[in-house]
């Protein structure tokens, strides 16, 4: 049987930190303990997964239970077209490839772990974080079955976006897909993203676009979806950009997806059952059409590609000041 210490790769242990005070943690048996004498918080390791959760509020508990039930239904690893599309979008925006190895974090990795798994296939040390322990267990299982020995380049942890259990400036690439809208304290989560990204590091973020800009036909179904899945808000690009600028992160690209053409794609998927597979060519044609409309601000999803500035680079500091003025 694999011991706990062997189950957690040394490089992964080195990036972990107390989610409460951000101090180092030490491993003893199945427990990680904060070394800060004023904190000394302890976090269990379950099936080789660090469960780095501070005290949860009512909304966190709802999210955890909802997604635990959702991810427990995952039975096999599969890259559906929509996941392939997201991989292209994320990895293209962050320049994740096999030619340059990076340290990559995906916040809200979910039960498939596909972002982390596919980043590791390209040779990158990759970490996935989620509030759902059942989701993280599934992701770890899929990673081990898909990657074999290369799964030692994966690390999975249970935690919150607003209390990331990682050291300062330890990731050169970071993605967060459909997470901020779930987080009670989203400004703290944005500050945490800035904290764990290295200077010069890149961030890719997806959130729901503000209701004020999406086509009104989507308002009612989106409202009920928000309530069901625990969305707390939608976002305007300029507000997000301004908040990240305050943490030294500048936006390099703004894009939108989920325009009216996607409604046709969704209807075909629902009606045909297996439209993605049986009519893959048409699915990708629709996806391409939606991508060509990425500068049209009425898409359902907002995507930001960002970079953390170097503190000692005056030209980047000037970019931050200029972006503050623009937003």
VMD Tcl script that draws the C-alpha trace (Angstrom):
set ca {
  {0.00 0.00 0.00}
  {1.21 3.50 -0.84}
  {1.96 5.60 2.24}
  {0.63 9.13 2.66}
  {4.07 10.63 2.27}
  {4.61 8.75 -0.98}
  {1.13 9.66 -2.23}
  {1.91 13.39 -2.03}
  {4.71 14.23 -4.43}
  {7.54 16.23 -2.77}
  {7.14 19.12 -5.23}
  {3.41 19.31 -4.40}
  {4.04 19.28 -0.65}
  {6.45 22.19 -1.16}
  {3.77 24.48 -2.65}
  {1.18 23.79 0.06}
  {0.55 26.36 2.79}
  {-1.94 26.95 5.56}
  {-5.07 28.42 3.94}
  {-5.70 30.53 7.05}
  {-2.36 32.23 7.80}
  {-0.33 31.19 4.70}
  {2.49 29.71 6.79}
  {4.27 26.48 5.87}
  {2.71 23.16 6.82}
  {4.45 20.03 8.08}
  {3.36 16.49 7.30}
  {2.92 13.91 10.04}
  {1.05 10.72 9.20}
  {-2.30 11.69 7.70}
  {-2.28 15.28 8.90}
  {-0.79 18.55 7.70}
  {-0.15 21.00 10.53}
  {0.52 24.72 10.25}
  {3.98 25.57 11.67}
  {2.81 29.00 12.88}
  {2.63 28.75 16.67}
  {-0.27 31.20 16.77}
  {-2.27 29.14 14.26}
  {-1.34 25.43 14.38}
  {-4.38 24.55 12.25}
  {-4.55 20.93 11.17}
  {-5.80 19.53 7.89}
  {-6.48 15.84 7.19}
  {-5.22 13.91 4.20}
  {-7.97 11.72 2.74}
  {-6.98 9.09 0.16}
  {-3.78 11.01 -0.48}
  {-5.66 14.32 -0.94}
  {-4.96 17.29 1.35}
  {-8.29 18.65 2.59}
  {-7.30 22.26 3.25}
  {-10.64 23.78 4.23}
  {-11.13 26.58 6.75}
  {-14.51 26.89 8.43}
  {-17.28 26.77 5.81}
  {-20.27 29.07 5.74}
  {-23.78 28.06 4.67}
  {-23.19 28.87 1.00}
  {-19.95 26.86 0.93}
  {-21.79 23.89 2.44}
  {-24.51 24.12 -0.22}
  {-21.93 24.25 -3.00}
  {-19.97 21.35 -1.53}
  {-23.06 19.13 -1.24}
  {-24.35 20.07 -4.70}
  {-21.09 19.32 -6.46}
  {-20.32 16.22 -4.38}
  {-23.56 14.73 -5.71}
  {-22.82 15.92 -9.25}
  {-19.29 14.54 -9.43}
  {-20.09 11.21 -7.79}
  {-21.95 10.36 -11.01}
  {-18.79 10.60 -13.12}
  {-17.86 7.08 -14.20}
  {-15.15 7.49 -16.83}
  {-12.75 10.05 -18.21}
  {-14.01 11.55 -21.43}
  {-13.04 14.59 -23.45}
  {-16.32 15.79 -24.90}
  {-16.17 18.47 -27.57}
  {-16.96 21.26 -25.12}
  {-14.03 20.23 -22.92}
  {-11.71 20.05 -25.94}
  {-12.89 23.52 -26.87}
  {-12.08 24.82 -23.40}
  {-8.65 23.18 -23.46}
  {-7.90 24.99 -26.72}
  {-9.12 28.27 -25.23}
  {-7.30 27.93 -21.89}
  {-4.05 26.43 -23.13}
  {-3.93 28.80 -26.10}
  {-4.44 31.83 -23.87}
  {-1.86 30.66 -21.30}
  {0.60 29.24 -23.86}
  {0.57 25.85 -22.15}
  {2.43 23.40 -24.37}
  {5.00 20.61 -24.33}
  {7.74 22.96 -25.50}
  {7.88 24.95 -22.24}
  {7.19 23.37 -18.85}
  {5.32 25.46 -16.29}
  {3.64 25.16 -12.91}
  {-0.11 25.34 -13.50}
  {-3.06 25.71 -11.12}
  {-6.72 25.22 -12.01}
  {-9.13 26.58 -9.39}
  {-12.43 24.70 -9.60}
  {-10.96 21.64 -11.30}
  {-14.18 19.62 -10.94}
  {-14.66 15.87 -11.08}
  {-13.07 15.13 -14.45}
  {-9.75 16.86 -13.75}
  {-9.38 17.34 -17.50}
  {-7.48 20.63 -17.35}
  {-4.83 19.19 -15.03}
  {-4.62 15.86 -16.83}
  {-4.16 17.43 -20.24}
  {-1.62 19.94 -18.91}
  {0.40 17.06 -17.46}
  {0.28 15.27 -20.82}
  {2.17 18.33 -22.07}
  {4.79 17.93 -19.33}
  {3.63 20.61 -16.88}
  {3.46 20.16 -13.12}
  {-0.22 20.82 -12.50}
  {-2.47 21.28 -9.48}
  {-6.25 21.10 -9.28}
  {-8.29 22.60 -6.45}
  {-12.00 22.22 -5.72}
  {-14.37 22.56 -2.77}
  {-15.85 19.12 -3.56}
  {-13.89 16.24 -2.04}
  {-15.85 13.75 -4.15}
  {-14.90 15.72 -7.25}
  {-11.23 15.81 -6.31}
  {-11.24 12.07 -5.56}
  {-12.65 11.40 -9.04}
  {-10.16 13.75 -10.67}
  {-7.25 12.05 -8.91}
  {-8.52 8.60 -9.91}
  {-8.86 9.64 -13.55}
  {-5.40 11.24 -13.49}
  {-3.79 8.04 -12.21}
  {-5.64 5.83 -14.68}
  {-4.96 8.14 -17.64}
  {-1.39 9.18 -16.91}
  {0.19 6.23 -15.13}
  {3.62 7.20 -13.79}
  {3.23 10.74 -15.13}
  {0.47 11.27 -12.57}
  {3.24 12.21 -10.12}
  {3.20 15.55 -11.96}
  {-0.39 16.04 -10.67}
  {-1.44 17.43 -7.34}
  {-5.03 17.67 -6.12}
  {-6.35 19.43 -3.04}
  {-9.70 20.37 -1.50}
  {-9.97 24.05 -0.69}
  {-11.65 27.41 -1.26}
  {-10.84 30.03 -3.88}
  {-10.85 32.76 -1.22}
  {-8.44 30.81 1.02}
  {-6.00 29.16 -1.37}
  {-3.78 26.62 0.42}
  {-0.63 27.55 -1.50}
  {2.51 29.58 -0.95}
  {3.08 33.00 -2.45}
  {4.11 33.23 -6.11}
  {4.33 29.49 -6.80}
  {2.41 29.14 -10.11}
  {3.35 30.56 -13.50}
  {-0.04 29.70 -15.08}
  {-3.50 29.78 -13.48}
  {-7.04 29.23 -14.73}
  {-10.36 29.62 -12.99}
  {-13.39 28.59 -15.03}
  {-16.86 29.47 -13.73}
  {-15.73 29.85 -10.10}
  {-15.79 33.49 -8.98}
  {-19.56 33.72 -9.37}
  {-19.90 30.97 -6.72}
  {-17.62 32.61 -4.16}
  {-19.15 34.71 -1.33}
  {-16.06 36.93 -1.05}
  {-14.99 37.22 -4.66}
  {-12.67 40.17 -4.02}
  {-10.69 38.08 -1.56}
  {-10.52 35.29 -4.16}
  {-9.11 37.74 -6.70}
  {-6.49 38.86 -4.17}
  {-5.59 35.21 -3.57}
  {-5.17 34.60 -7.30}
  {-2.75 37.53 -7.44}
  {-0.89 36.23 -4.39}
  {-0.13 32.73 -5.71}
  {0.82 33.74 -9.27}
  {4.46 34.47 -10.01}
  {5.43 37.89 -11.41}
  {5.09 37.59 -15.16}
  {2.65 34.70 -14.68}
  {-0.54 34.40 -16.72}
  {-4.17 34.02 -15.64}
  {-7.19 32.86 -17.62}
  {-10.59 33.57 -16.10}
  {-14.15 32.73 -17.18}
  {-17.24 34.18 -15.49}
  {-20.87 34.79 -16.52}
  {-21.34 38.03 -18.41}
  {-23.49 40.75 -16.87}
  {-27.24 40.49 -17.54}
  {-27.11 44.02 -18.94}
  {-25.17 42.79 -21.97}
  {-26.58 39.36 -22.75}
  {-29.54 38.90 -25.08}
  {-32.82 39.23 -23.09}
  {-34.10 35.84 -24.32}
  {-31.49 34.26 -21.99}
  {-32.39 36.24 -18.87}
  {-35.10 33.97 -17.43}
  {-33.40 30.57 -18.02}
  {-30.09 32.00 -16.78}
  {-31.80 33.35 -13.66}
  {-33.16 29.90 -12.74}
  {-29.80 28.30 -13.55}
  {-28.08 30.81 -11.27}
  {-30.39 29.90 -8.40}
  {-29.99 26.16 -8.92}
  {-26.21 26.06 -9.15}
  {-25.42 28.72 -6.56}
  {-24.31 31.67 -8.68}
  {-24.14 34.83 -6.58}
  {-23.45 37.38 -9.32}
  {-22.56 38.16 -12.94}
  {-19.72 40.43 -14.04}
  {-18.94 43.43 -16.21}
  {-15.51 43.22 -17.81}
  {-14.51 46.72 -16.71}
  {-15.29 45.98 -13.04}
  {-13.23 42.78 -13.04}
  {-10.35 44.47 -14.84}
  {-10.30 47.31 -12.31}
  {-10.27 44.91 -9.36}
  {-7.41 42.86 -10.76}
  {-5.46 46.01 -11.63}
  {-5.55 46.91 -7.93}
  {-3.58 43.69 -7.34}
  {-1.03 44.34 -10.07}
  {-2.64 42.11 -12.70}
  {-3.33 43.63 -16.10}
  {-5.74 42.34 -18.72}
  {-4.26 41.49 -22.10}
  {-7.37 40.18 -23.85}
  {-11.14 40.31 -23.38}
  {-13.31 37.74 -25.15}
  {-16.93 36.56 -25.06}
  {-18.54 33.23 -25.91}
  {-22.03 31.78 -25.86}
  {-23.70 33.99 -28.47}
  {-27.08 33.25 -30.05}
  {-25.57 30.64 -32.39}
  {-24.77 28.51 -29.32}
  {-28.50 28.25 -28.61}
  {-28.86 26.33 -31.88}
  {-25.96 24.08 -30.89}
  {-27.50 23.41 -27.46}
  {-30.94 22.64 -28.90}
  {-29.46 20.15 -31.37}
  {-27.53 18.47 -28.55}
  {-30.69 18.13 -26.46}
  {-32.84 16.89 -29.34}
  {-30.41 14.40 -30.85}
  {-29.00 13.08 -27.58}
  {-25.48 12.53 -28.92}
  {-25.15 15.45 -31.30}
  {-21.51 16.17 -30.34}
  {-20.44 12.73 -31.52}
  {-22.86 12.04 -34.36}
  {-22.59 15.48 -35.96}
  {-19.14 16.54 -34.76}
  {-18.38 18.50 -37.93}
  {-21.48 20.67 -37.52}
  {-20.80 21.07 -33.77}
  {-17.32 22.43 -34.48}
  {-18.60 24.67 -37.26}
  {-21.00 26.28 -34.79}
  {-18.20 26.53 -32.23}
  {-16.01 28.26 -34.81}
  {-18.78 30.74 -35.63}
  {-19.20 31.55 -31.95}
  {-15.43 32.02 -31.61}
  {-15.39 34.50 -34.48}
  {-17.86 36.62 -32.50}
  {-15.56 36.75 -29.46}
  {-15.32 40.55 -29.49}
  {-19.12 40.97 -29.36}
  {-19.95 41.76 -25.75}
  {-23.37 40.08 -25.63}
  {-22.09 36.50 -25.18}
  {-23.14 34.57 -22.08}
  {-19.56 34.03 -20.92}
  {-16.82 36.58 -20.32}
  {-13.17 35.50 -20.64}
  {-10.16 37.50 -19.48}
  {-6.52 36.70 -20.24}
  {-4.28 38.51 -17.77}
  {-0.68 38.86 -16.63}
  {0.84 39.69 -13.26}
  {3.26 42.60 -13.42}
  {6.85 42.55 -12.26}
  {7.10 44.95 -9.32}
  {10.51 46.23 -10.47}
  {9.54 46.77 -14.11}
  {8.50 50.43 -14.49}
  {7.02 49.88 -17.95}
  {4.60 47.28 -16.53}
  {3.76 49.53 -13.58}
  {2.90 52.19 -16.14}
  {0.61 49.69 -17.90}
  {-1.22 49.14 -14.62}
  {-1.67 52.88 -14.11}
  {-2.90 53.31 -17.69}
  {-5.37 50.45 -17.31}
  {-6.68 51.98 -14.08}
  {-7.33 55.19 -15.98}
  {-9.11 53.38 -18.83}
  {-11.48 51.39 -16.62}
}
mol new
graphics top color blue
foreach p $ca { graphics top sphere $p radius 0.5 }
foreach p [lrange $ca 0 end-1] q [lrange $ca 1 end] { graphics top cylinder $p $q radius 0.2 }
display resetview
